[in-house]
């Protein structure tokens, strides 16, 4: 359990990063995170970013790359990953205008194409879910299931987001078990237990964090990725509370 490293998705600290990207990375390292899941690179060249990461003792866990960028700049993105040492690329989000049934069916060959190209380069390609992929299409299919069933499991993995699965009324442990050979990255998030279902620091809400952590022993989880989309505290405080809770849980479970 404790051998699985912990990364922070930098979208959590987007405002802080915009003001001081490198300084924010240092604060993340000081909290005890092992790595970073990028959502942008602060305008740094890959070689410069690699030096920063090495100096801070951080690993490049993965990169979230928009669908549009994957469509237009895949080779550049792959080359960037090689330089910074990232072994994972994630498609993070589908814009609202690309969520019709035909969009999902059109997405399947594209995900396979990107996944195959990444595989050839020694990089794992994953799809990250929200809750809208759990809404049934008019043919009874749920998009997330469709994408996982129809893509090549050798080329396309999934970064399951346990907050969004829970918000959609799903059990995240069951989803991790179902795709246990396709879950190299797991997004760890918690949710308030009130009607608002707001984003919460790990251990302060109602998501089955313990069950998710225990399931990792039967799954091929390579990185835990903490993310909190919004916070009622400062985002840095939230990031610290979450990693402290997770490390405590590691000690308990192990």
C-alpha positions in Angstrom: 0.0 0.0 0.0 2.6 2.5 1.0 4.6 1.7 -2.2 2.0 3.5 -4.3 3.2 7.1 -4.6 1.0 10.2 -4.2 0.7 13.0 -6.8 -1.2 16.2 -6.7 -3.3 17.3 -9.7 -2.2 20.9 -10.2 -5.6 22.0 -11.3 -6.2 22.1 -7.5 -3.7 25.0 -7.3 -4.4 26.7 -10.6 -4.6 30.2 -9.1 -1.5 29.8 -7.1 0.4 28.3 -10.1 -0.6 31.2 -12.3 1.1 33.6 -9.9 4.1 31.5 -9.2 4.4 28.1 -10.9 7.8 27.0 -9.6 7.1 28.3 -6.1 3.9 26.4 -6.0 5.6 23.2 -7.0 8.0 23.7 -4.2 5.1 24.0 -1.7 3.7 20.8 -3.0 7.0 19.1 -2.5 7.3 20.5 1.0 3.9 18.9 1.8 5.3 15.5 1.1 3.9 14.7 -2.3 5.9 12.4 -4.5 4.8 13.7 -7.8 2.7 16.0 -10.0 -0.1 15.5 -12.4 0.1 18.4 -14.7 -2.7 20.5 -16.2 -0.3 22.8 -18.0 3.4 23.5 -17.5 3.6 27.1 -16.5 5.1 28.1 -19.8 8.3 26.2 -19.1 10.3 24.2 -21.7 10.4 20.5 -21.0 14.1 20.6 -20.1 13.6 23.5 -17.7 10.7 21.8 -16.0 12.7 18.5 -15.6 15.4 20.4 -13.8 12.9 22.0 -11.5 11.3 18.6 -10.7 14.7 17.0 -10.1 15.7 19.8 -7.7 12.5 19.5 -5.8 12.6 15.7 -5.6 9.3 15.4 -7.5 8.3 13.0 -10.3 6.1 13.7 -13.3 3.2 11.3 -12.6 1.1 12.2 -15.6 -0.2 15.0 -17.7 -3.8 16.0 -18.4 -4.0 17.1 -22.1 -7.1 18.5 -23.6 -8.9 16.6 -26.4 -8.2 19.4 -28.9 -4.5 19.3 -28.1 -4.4 15.6 -28.4 -6.0 16.0 -31.9 -3.5 18.6 -33.0 -0.3 18.3 -31.1 0.1 14.7 -30.1 3.7 14.2 -31.1 4.8 17.4 -29.3 3.0 16.2 -26.2 4.6 12.8 -26.3 8.1 14.3 -26.8 7.4 16.6 -23.8 6.5 13.6 -21.6 9.7 11.8 -22.6 11.8 14.8 -21.4 10.1 15.4 -18.1 9.9 11.6 -17.4 6.1 11.3 -17.5 4.7 7.8 -18.4 1.1 8.8 -18.5 -1.1 11.0 -20.6 -4.7 11.6 -19.7 -7.7 12.9 -21.7 -9.3 14.8 -18.9 -12.6 16.2 -20.1 -15.1 16.3 -23.0 -16.6 19.7 -23.7 -20.4 19.9 -23.5 -20.8 20.2 -27.3 -19.1 16.8 -27.7 -21.3 14.6 -25.5 -24.0 13.4 -27.9 -24.2 9.7 -28.6 -22.5 10.0 -32.0 -19.7 12.0 -30.3 -18.9 9.0 -28.0 -19.0 6.5 -30.9 -16.7 8.8 -32.9 -14.4 9.1 -29.9 -13.7 5.4 -29.7 -11.4 5.1 -32.7 -9.7 8.3 -31.8 -8.9 7.1 -28.3 -7.6 3.8 -29.8 -5.4 5.8 -32.2 -3.9 8.0 -29.5 -3.6 5.0 -27.1 -1.7 2.9 -29.7 0.7 5.8 -30.5 1.4 6.3 -26.8 1.8 2.6 -26.3 4.4 2.5 -29.0 6.3 5.2 -27.2 6.1 3.5 -23.8 3.5 5.9 -22.4 0.1 4.9 -20.9 -3.0 6.7 -22.2 -6.0 7.0 -20.0 -9.5 8.5 -20.0 -10.7 10.5 -17.0 -14.4 10.5 -16.1 -16.8 13.0 -14.6 -20.4 12.2 -13.8 -21.9 13.0 -17.2 -20.4 9.7 -18.6 -22.7 7.8 -16.3 -25.9 9.2 -17.9 -27.5 6.6 -20.1 -27.7 7.3 -23.8 -30.9 6.7 -25.8 -29.7 3.2 -26.6 -29.3 2.3 -22.9 -25.5 2.5 -23.0 -23.6 4.5 -20.4 -20.7 6.4 -22.1 -18.0 5.4 -19.6 -18.9 1.7 -20.0 -19.1 2.2 -23.8 -15.7 3.8 -24.0 -14.1 1.1 -21.9 -15.8 -1.8 -23.6 -15.1 -0.6 -27.2 -11.5 0.6 -26.8 -8.5 -1.7 -26.9 -7.6 -2.5 -23.3 -3.9 -2.7 -24.4 -4.0 0.9 -25.5 -6.7 2.8 -23.5 -6.8 2.8 -19.7 -9.0 4.8 -17.3 -8.3 7.3 -14.6 -11.3 6.8 -12.4 -12.4 9.8 -10.4 -14.0 8.5 -7.2 -15.8 11.8 -6.4 -17.6 11.9 -9.8 -18.5 8.2 -9.6 -20.0 8.7 -6.2 -21.8 11.8 -7.3 -23.4 9.8 -10.1 -24.7 7.3 -7.5 -22.0 4.7 -8.3 -19.7 2.6 -6.0 -16.1 3.6 -6.9 -14.7 0.4 -5.4 -16.8 -1.7 -7.8 -15.6 0.3 -10.8 -12.0 -0.1 -9.7 -12.5 -3.8 -9.3 -14.3 -4.1 -12.7 -11.4 -2.4 -14.5 -8.6 -3.5 -12.2 -6.2 -4.1 -15.0 -6.9 -0.7 -16.5 -6.6 1.7 -13.5 -3.0 2.9 -13.4 -4.2 6.3 -12.0 -6.9 6.9 -9.5 -8.3 10.4 -8.7 -8.8 10.6 -4.9 -11.5 13.1 -3.9 -14.0 13.4 -1.1 -17.5 14.8 -1.0 -19.4 16.6 1.7 -22.3 14.7 3.1 -24.8 17.5 2.9 -27.2 18.1 -0.1 -24.6 20.3 -1.8 -22.2 17.4 -2.3 -19.3 19.9 -2.4 -15.7 18.9 -2.9 -14.0 18.0 0.4 -10.6 17.2 1.8 -9.9 13.5 2.0 -11.3 12.0 5.2 -13.8 14.8 5.8 -16.6 13.6 3.6 -18.6 10.5 2.7 -16.7 8.9 -0.2 -15.5 5.4 0.5 -11.9 6.2 0.7 -11.0 3.2 2.8 -12.6 0.8 0.4 -10.8 2.4 -2.6 -7.4 2.1 -0.8 -8.0 -1.5 0.1 -9.0 -2.4 -3.5 -5.6 -1.2 -4.7 -4.0 -4.4 -3.5 -6.0 -6.2 -6.1 -5.6 -3.6 -8.8 -2.7 -2.2 -10.8 -2.7 1.2 -9.3 0.5 3.0 -10.0 -0.3 6.5 -8.7 -2.8 8.0 -6.3 -3.7 11.4 -7.6 -5.3 13.9 -5.1 -7.4 16.6 -6.6 -9.9 19.1 -5.1 -11.6 21.1 -7.8 -12.8 23.8 -5.4 -12.1 24.4 -1.7 -13.7 26.3 1.2 -10.3 26.6 2.7 -7.3 27.9 0.8 -6.3 25.3 -1.8 -2.9 24.8 -0.2 -4.5 24.0 3.1 -6.8 21.5 1.5 -3.9 19.8 -0.4 -2.0 19.4 2.9 -5.0 18.0 4.8 -5.6 15.5 2.1 -2.1 14.1 1.9 -1.8 14.0 5.7 -5.0 12.0 5.9 -3.9 9.6 3.1 -0.5 9.0 4.7 -2.3 8.2 8.0 -4.5 5.7 6.2 -1.5 4.1 4.6 0.0 3.5 8.0 -3.4 2.1 9.3 -4.0 -0.3 6.4 -0.4 -1.5 6.2 
